[in-house]
Amino acid sequence: MALIPFDDRDGFIWWDGKLIPWREAKLHVLSHGLHYASAVFEGERSYGGNIFKLDAHTDRLIESGRHLGFEIPFTREQINQACIDVLKANNLTDAYVRPLAWRGSEQLAVSAQHTKIHLMVACWQWPNLFGADRMQGVRLGIADWQRPHPKTAPTAAKAAGLYMIGTLSKHKAEAEGYNDALMYTWDGFVGEATGANIFFVMDGKLHTPIADCFLDGITRKTVVALAKARGIEVVERHIKPEEMAQSGEAFVTGTAAEVTPVRQIGPELTFTPGQITETLLADYEALVRMAPEDVAKHAA
């Protein structure tokens, strides 16, 4: 199937306070964000016209900008409204929503404190990251790259530059026949997939790595809350790679991945979706279809 380039589509993109035709959303090649990765973004999903946990995503976007040393020149309410407006402008109710903030082209050097901060929001139809066959379980290779120490990168931000090693890792995994890659942390513990957090079921409990050098995902937090509501004990801890063999059930979570079972990690470890995975997946799919006020009641 031929790829549809993202720069050549019909529709509208919200750009610095107004909706503009999709194909007119262009920036200069000497923009600081392009050269120095001074950009932060969000990945959100709209279900039935409601963007799931919109406030949490917008708050994280604003805080990510602060981690990179800039203030996005729009309020939380304005950013939320921009996300809603771009959905309506493109006549979409079930869609992926992508806000992005970046430093402009006024300066092009490591120091760029006088650059203008821009914000855009786009949306498009995008089914689950792993496609229609995701329920069979995805296969994860083991990445060569590791998540960095929080003193070497702004790991609490959803910053564009942090995804470079994710792209490298996923490309290598796909070349080896996997769907994605599992990345270890800088100190050798289990971390996350290239764009999703990971959970393991061990002895009836739900274990997940401590998010101390990668994002504590919004979907991750949601699944933790859903598990606790079911009376499932959640253990957040450092997990050694050899401990994964003690688990027969695993899944990944993220806005793009939603809740997706894991079938294999590396050449030897295999997993089978079980009751806990199936229960939490069903609970999550029901939750995202609720009205925002009901979502807050079930998984704050």
C-alpha positions, 0 to 999 in steps of 0.5 A, spaced: 500 500 500 502 506 498 504 511 503 500 518 504 505 523 505 504 527 511 505 534 508 500 532 502 493 531 505 487 535 505 484 538 512 486 543 517 492 544 522 491 549 528 498 553 528 499 559 533 492 560 534 488 559 528 486 554 523 490 553 516 490 549 510 494 542 512 498 543 506 500 551 508 503 548 515 510 549 513 516 552 517 523 554 515 529 549 514 533 553 519 528 552 525 532 551 532 527 545 533 529 542 527 537 542 528 537 542 536 531 538 537 528 543 542 521 541 541 516 537 545 509 534 543 504 529 545 500 523 543 492 523 544 486 519 542 479 522 541 474 516 542 467 518 540 469 526 539 472 526 546 479 526 547 481 521 553 485 525 559 486 531 555 487 535 561 493 530 563 496 531 556 496 538 556 499 539 563 504 534 561 506 538 554 506 545 558 511 541 563 515 538 558 516 545 555 519 547 561 523 542 562 526 544 555 527 551 558 521 554 554 514 557 556 508 555 551 505 562 550 498 559 550 494 557 556 491 550 558 484 552 556 487 555 549 491 548 548 485 544 550 480 548 545 485 548 540 485 540 540 478 540 540 477 545 534 482 541 530 478 535 531 472 539 528 475 542 523 477 535 520 470 532 521 473 527 526 471 523 532 475 517 533 482 520 531 490 521 533 491 528 536 498 531 536 500 537 539 507 540 538 511 546 541 518 548 538 523 553 538 523 558 531 528 560 527 530 567 530 536 564 532 540 558 530 546 556 535 546 552 542 544 558 545 537 560 543 533 564 548 530 569 544 527 564 539 519 564 538 516 558 541 510 556 536 505 551 537 501 547 532 496 541 533 494 536 528 489 530 528 488 524 523 485 517 523 490 512 526 488 505 528 492 502 534 499 502 533 500 495 532 494 494 527 489 489 527 493 483 529 495 486 535 491 481 539 495 475 537 501 479 541 506 483 539 514 481 538 519 485 542 526 484 540 532 487 545 534 494 543 542 495 543 540 502 546 538 504 553 534 509 556 539 515 559 540 517 566 536 523 568 542 527 569 544 526 562 537 528 558 531 531 560 527 524 561 521 527 564 519 531 558 516 528 552 521 531 548 523 530 541 530 528 542 529 522 546 525 519 541 532 518 536 534 512 540 527 509 539 527 510 532 534 506 531 531 501 536 525 500 532 528 500 525 533 494 528 527 490 531 523 491 525 529 488 520 530 482 525 522 481 524 520 483 531 514 489 531 518 493 536 524 493 541 524 493 549 529 498 551 533 497 558 535 502 562 542 506 563 543 501 569 541 495 566 534 494 568 527 493 564 525 499 561 520 500 556 518 499 549 520 504 544 514 508 545 510 504 550 510 502 557 511 495 559 507 490 565 508 483 567 504 478 571 508 474 576 504 470 581 498 474 580 501 481 581 502 486 576 509 488 576 512 494 572 518 498 571 519 504 576 519 510 571 525 513 573 529 515 567 523 514 562 516 517 561 511 515 567 505 514 561 498 517 562 496 510 559 500 507 564 497 511 570 490 509 567 492 502 567 495 502 574 488 505 577 484 500 573 488 494 576 487 497 583 480 498 582 480 490 580 483 489 587 490 487 583 496 488 587 501 493 582 508 492 584 512 498 581 520 496 582 526 495 578 526 489 574 532 485 572 532 482 565 532 475 567 526 476 572 522 476 565 522 469 565 518 468 571 512 472 567 507 468 563 503 474 561 505 481 559 503 487 555 505 494 553 501 500 554 501 507 551 496 512 547 498 509 540 499 502 543 493 502 547 493 496 551 497 490 547 499 483 549 506 481 548 507 474 545 515 474 545 521 478 548 527 476 544 528 469 541 526 465 547 521 468 552 514 467 550 508 470 553 500 468 553 495 473 554 491 471 560 485 473 565 489 479 567 491 482 561 484 481 558 480 484 564 485 490 564 484 491 556 477 490 556 476 495 562 481 500 558 477 500 552 470 501 556 473 507 559 476 511 553 469 511 551 466 514 557 464 521 557 470 525 560 467 526 567 466 519 568 473 517 566 475 522 572 471 518 577 473 511 574 481 512 573 483 519 576 
